[in-house]
Amino acid sequence: MLRLRIERARWPRHGLYLTDTPRPDCPDCEGDGGIEYPYGDSEGEYAGSNWEPCHCVNESCRWLILPLPSRRLPRNATDPWLNEPPF
């Protein structure tokens, strides 16, 4: 059963997407949607973490609802509003 929510994403395209959410009563991930595994380097210091998605959420279920424009300017153009005062 899908539990849907609206999410703003930049990849693969800027827009609002309808996505699946993790099951809040999942015994494996406790509603987080995945399990984080921190790891260390050869000295034993924290070096980062890996994220393994849980089986209770399907990350491939995404539907684009509303495409949003990306706020990119051409390299040779300047923003005309940069010199405007805030009021």
C-alpha positions, 0 to 999 in steps of 0.5 A, spaced: 500 500 500 502 506 498 503 512 503 503 518 498 506 525 500 509 531 496 516 532 495 520 538 492 526 535 488 531 537 483 533 531 480 532 528 475 528 535 474 526 541 478 519 540 480 514 537 485 513 530 486 508 525 489 512 520 492 512 514 497 513 514 504 516 509 509 511 505 513 511 509 520 510 502 524 516 498 520 520 494 525 526 495 521 527 502 520 522 505 525 519 509 520 526 513 517 525 509 510 532 506 511 538 504 516 544 508 516 551 504 517 556 509 520 563 507 518 570 509 520 577 509 517 583 505 518 585 510 525 578 508 527 575 515 526 568 517 523 569 517 516 562 517 513 556 513 513 552 509 508 544 509 507 541 502 505 533 503 504 528 499 507 523 494 504 517 498 506 518 504 502 519 504 494 523 509 492 522 508 484 515 510 485 515 518 483 510 522 479 511 529 477 506 533 479 508 540 477 515 542 473 518 548 476 523 552 473 530 552 475 533 558 477 539 558 472 542 564 469 547 564 463 554 565 464 555 571 461 548 574 464 548 578 470 542 578 475 538 585 474 535 585 481 542 584 484 543 592 485 536 593 487 535 595 495 531 591 499 525 595 500 
